[in-house]
């Protein structure tokens, strides 16, 4: 059996080397998906304010899930913090 440390070492090296590029590609992919969804919603006659409300709800749910996963699935120890999460949510609604 191969040792577990070698696999973890290779994974951390890969993350260090290719992580920023992968993150950049994922951000661009998400922007493209939002753009396609917006064009489709506008083509079907959805009002822009309704689309923005749905987009903000999906973003808030995604941020909450990512924060819980990164913080160990505990509301008390969220990676972002409950106050910071509320501020980010309020700021995103204002813009």
Helices and strands as residue ranges (DSSP letters): H 4-43, H 48-71, H 82-94
